[in-house]
Amino acid sequence: MNIILLRKNDFIDPDTVVLKGRRKEHILNVLKGKKGEDLFCGLVNGSMGPGRITAIDLSMVKLKVTLEQEPPPALPLTLVLALPRPKMLKRILESSTALGVKKIFLINAWRVEKSYWQSPVLRDENIDKILSLGLEQAKDTVMPELFKKKLFTPFVKQELKTISKDSMCITAHPKAEIPCPGNITCRTTLVLGPEGGFIDREIETLETIGFQSVNLGRRILRTETAVPVIISRLFSTAITSP
């Protein structure tokens, strides 16, 4: 936890918060926080800055915060992801959030198991917890927007064309002949398929609205590996620069 994420209901006055639960336990047991020490804090979807511990015991931690720093810049990337297995989804969402992705669409595809859509992982409160972990890792406060789209063709034909307007449109596909571009700075919409990739008809549907299929090389990667690899390749400078 590289930042203590704050919610509006944590504030008891404009510059004072009281924390309980998981964050309190982390401060007590992991950070070994003591009265008078400063911790780095940030308001979800707001500013960041130091928070000084003014009171601490087994029931709560009170901090006086000064939130004047802006969060790190977002990547100019919209991620469209065929819904993976629930355990894999957790890791992908957390790593994508840590890398700075702020708009994520989970979509259906022919090779997506129907049961995945019933997973408790997709409940709003669980998604919020996963995305929060990514923000805590990356020292960021801006929560990604996440959308669930269960119908592939209507989404692609009726929504994705508008969503991807004025952006570089690419589909990561193991059968593609064109290599994935690297070190770009332009707004990009990236589509990734399920394990085994999109079927030909789905690729053709994406191509009709302007998406070009690209590959990551000769090795076939799991989706949870491919997502951070391709994001890092596309935006290497944006991710590694201070």
C-alpha positions as CSV (number, residue, x, y, z in Angstrom):
1,M,0.0,0.0,0.0
2,N,2.0,3.0,-1.3
3,I,-0.9,5.4,-0.7
4,I,-3.7,5.5,1.8
5,L,-6.9,5.9,-0.2
6,L,-9.5,8.1,1.4
7,R,-13.2,8.3,0.8
8,K,-15.4,11.3,1.5
9,N,-17.1,9.7,4.4
10,D,-13.7,9.3,6.2
11,F,-13.6,13.0,6.8
12,I,-14.8,14.4,10.1
13,D,-13.8,17.9,9.1
14,P,-12.1,19.4,6.0
15,D,-8.6,18.3,6.9
16,T,-9.1,15.4,9.3
17,V,-9.9,11.8,8.6
18,V,-10.6,8.8,10.8
19,L,-9.8,5.3,9.4
20,K,-10.9,1.9,10.5
21,G,-11.0,-1.5,9.0
22,R,-8.4,-2.7,6.5
23,R,-6.6,0.6,6.2
24,K,-6.3,1.0,10.0
25,E,-5.0,-2.5,10.2
26,H,-2.4,-1.8,7.5
27,I,-1.2,1.3,9.2
28,L,-0.9,-0.5,12.6
29,N,0.5,-3.8,11.6
30,V,2.4,-3.3,8.3
31,L,3.5,0.4,8.4
32,K,3.9,0.3,12.2
33,G,2.5,3.9,12.3
34,K,3.0,6.1,15.3
35,K,1.6,9.4,16.4
36,G,3.4,12.3,14.7
37,E,4.4,10.2,11.6
38,D,3.5,11.3,8.1
39,L,1.8,8.9,5.6
40,F,1.1,9.5,1.9
41,C,-2.7,9.8,1.3
42,G,-5.1,10.6,-1.5
43,L,-8.8,11.2,-1.9
44,V,-10.4,8.9,-4.4
45,N,-10.8,10.8,-7.7
46,G,-9.1,13.8,-6.0
47,S,-5.7,15.2,-4.9
48,M,-2.9,13.6,-2.9
49,G,-0.5,14.6,-0.1
50,P,0.8,13.9,3.4
51,G,-1.3,12.8,6.3
52,R,0.0,13.2,9.8
53,I,-1.1,10.7,12.4
54,T,-2.7,12.7,15.3
55,A,-4.2,9.8,17.2
56,I,-3.8,6.0,16.9
57,D,-5.1,3.0,18.9
58,L,-6.5,-0.4,18.3
59,S,-9.8,1.0,17.1
60,M,-8.9,3.8,14.8
61,V,-6.3,6.0,13.2
62,K,-6.8,9.8,12.9
63,L,-4.8,11.8,10.4
64,K,-4.6,15.5,9.5
65,V,-4.2,15.6,5.8
66,T,-2.9,18.2,3.3
67,L,-4.0,17.2,-0.2
68,E,-2.5,19.5,-2.8
69,Q,-0.7,17.2,-5.2
70,E,-2.2,16.1,-8.5
71,P,-2.3,12.3,-9.2
72,P,-0.1,10.9,-12.0
73,P,-1.4,11.3,-15.6
74,A,-3.6,8.7,-17.1
75,L,-2.6,6.6,-20.1
76,P,-4.5,7.7,-23.3
77,L,-5.8,4.1,-23.6
78,T,-9.2,2.5,-23.6
79,L,-9.0,-1.2,-22.9
80,V,-11.6,-3.5,-24.3
81,L,-11.2,-7.0,-22.8
82,A,-13.0,-10.2,-23.5
83,L,-14.1,-11.4,-20.1
84,P,-11.4,-13.9,-18.7
85,R,-11.6,-16.4,-15.9
86,P,-12.5,-14.6,-12.6
87,K,-9.1,-15.2,-10.9
88,M,-7.3,-13.9,-14.0
89,L,-9.7,-10.9,-14.2
90,K,-8.6,-9.8,-10.7
91,R,-5.0,-9.7,-11.7
92,I,-5.6,-8.0,-15.0
93,L,-7.8,-5.3,-13.5
94,E,-5.3,-4.6,-10.7
95,S,-2.3,-4.4,-13.0
96,S,-4.1,-2.3,-15.7
97,T,-5.2,0.1,-13.0
98,A,-1.6,0.3,-11.7
99,L,-0.4,1.1,-15.2
100,G,-2.7,4.0,-15.5
101,V,-5.7,2.7,-17.6
102,K,-8.8,4.7,-16.8
103,K,-11.5,3.2,-19.1
104,I,-12.1,-0.5,-19.3
105,F,-14.8,-2.5,-21.1
106,L,-15.5,-6.1,-20.4
107,I,-17.1,-7.8,-23.4
108,N,-18.4,-11.1,-24.4
109,A,-17.0,-13.4,-27.2
110,W,-17.6,-16.8,-28.6
111,R,-14.9,-18.4,-26.4
112,V,-15.9,-16.7,-23.2
113,E,-17.6,-19.1,-20.8
114,K,-21.1,-18.0,-19.9
115,S,-20.5,-18.8,-16.3
116,Y,-17.9,-16.1,-16.0
117,W,-20.6,-13.5,-16.2
118,Q,-22.1,-14.9,-13.0
119,S,-18.9,-14.6,-11.0
120,P,-19.1,-12.6,-7.7
121,V,-15.9,-10.9,-8.8
122,L,-18.1,-8.7,-11.2
123,R,-20.2,-7.3,-8.3
124,D,-19.6,-3.6,-8.1
125,E,-18.2,-3.7,-4.5
126,N,-15.7,-6.4,-5.5
127,I,-14.6,-4.5,-8.6
128,D,-14.1,-1.4,-6.4
129,K,-11.8,-3.4,-4.1
130,I,-9.7,-4.7,-7.0
131,L,-9.3,-1.3,-8.6
132,S,-8.4,0.2,-5.3
133,L,-5.6,-2.3,-4.9
134,G,-4.2,-1.1,-8.3
135,L,-4.4,2.5,-7.2
136,E,-2.7,1.8,-3.9
137,Q,0.1,0.0,-5.7
138,A,0.7,2.8,-8.2
139,K,0.3,5.8,-5.8
140,D,-2.7,7.1,-7.8
141,T,-6.2,8.2,-6.8
142,V,-8.3,8.3,-10.1
143,M,-10.6,5.3,-10.2
144,P,-11.0,3.7,-13.6
145,E,-14.4,3.5,-15.2
146,L,-15.5,-0.1,-15.9
147,F,-18.3,-1.1,-18.2
148,K,-19.8,-4.6,-18.8
149,K,-21.1,-5.5,-22.3
150,K,-22.6,-9.0,-22.7
151,L,-23.4,-8.8,-26.4
152,F,-20.3,-8.8,-28.7
153,T,-21.7,-7.8,-32.1
154,P,-24.2,-5.0,-30.9
155,F,-21.4,-3.5,-28.8
156,V,-18.8,-3.5,-31.6
157,K,-21.2,-2.2,-34.3
158,Q,-23.2,0.2,-32.2
159,E,-20.9,1.5,-29.5
160,L,-17.2,0.7,-30.1
161,K,-17.0,2.7,-33.3
162,T,-18.0,5.8,-31.3
163,I,-15.9,5.0,-28.3
164,S,-12.8,4.5,-30.5
165,K,-13.3,7.6,-32.7
166,D,-10.1,9.6,-33.3
167,S,-7.9,6.9,-31.7
168,M,-5.5,4.3,-32.9
169,C,-7.6,1.1,-33.1
170,I,-5.8,-2.2,-32.6
171,T,-6.7,-5.8,-31.7
172,A,-4.1,-8.0,-30.1
173,H,-4.4,-11.3,-32.0
174,P,-1.9,-14.2,-32.2
175,K,-2.6,-14.9,-35.9
176,A,-1.9,-11.3,-37.0
177,E,1.0,-10.7,-39.2
178,I,1.6,-7.0,-38.3
179,P,3.7,-6.5,-35.1
180,C,2.4,-4.4,-32.3
181,P,3.6,-0.8,-32.4
182,G,5.6,0.6,-29.6
183,N,6.4,3.8,-27.7
184,I,3.4,5.7,-28.9
185,T,1.8,8.8,-27.4
186,C,-1.6,9.0,-29.3
187,R,-5.0,8.1,-28.0
188,T,-5.5,4.3,-28.5
189,T,-8.2,1.8,-28.2
190,L,-6.9,-1.7,-27.6
191,V,-9.0,-4.9,-27.9
192,L,-7.9,-8.2,-26.4
193,G,-9.6,-11.5,-26.9
194,P,-10.2,-14.5,-24.6
195,E,-7.9,-17.4,-24.1
196,G,-7.5,-18.9,-27.6
197,G,-8.2,-15.5,-29.2
198,F,-11.2,-14.2,-31.1
199,I,-12.8,-16.4,-33.8
200,D,-12.4,-15.2,-37.4
201,R,-15.9,-13.8,-37.6
202,E,-15.2,-11.6,-34.5
203,I,-11.9,-10.3,-36.0
204,E,-13.8,-9.5,-39.2
205,T,-16.4,-7.6,-37.3
206,L,-13.7,-5.5,-35.6
207,E,-12.0,-4.9,-38.9
208,T,-15.1,-3.5,-40.4
209,I,-15.0,-0.6,-38.0
210,G,-11.3,0.1,-38.5
211,F,-9.5,-2.2,-36.0
212,Q,-6.1,-3.5,-37.2
213,S,-5.0,-6.9,-35.8
214,V,-1.4,-6.9,-34.4
215,N,0.7,-9.6,-32.7
216,L,3.2,-9.6,-29.8
217,G,5.7,-12.0,-31.4
218,R,6.0,-15.7,-31.8
219,R,5.2,-16.6,-28.2
220,I,1.6,-17.1,-27.2
221,L,0.9,-15.4,-23.8
222,R,-1.8,-15.8,-21.3
223,T,-4.2,-12.9,-21.2
224,E,-3.0,-11.9,-17.7
225,T,0.5,-11.7,-19.1
226,A,-0.4,-10.2,-22.5
227,V,-2.3,-7.2,-21.1
228,P,0.6,-5.6,-19.1
229,V,3.1,-6.6,-21.8
230,I,1.2,-4.9,-24.6
231,I,0.4,-1.8,-22.5
232,S,4.0,-1.4,-21.5
233,R,5.1,-1.8,-25.2
234,L,2.6,0.7,-26.4
235,F,3.3,3.3,-23.8
236,S,6.8,2.5,-22.6
237,T,7.9,6.1,-22.2
238,A,4.7,7.2,-20.4
239,I,4.9,4.4,-17.9
240,T,8.6,4.5,-17.1
241,S,9.2,8.3,-17.1
242,P,9.0,10.1,-13.7
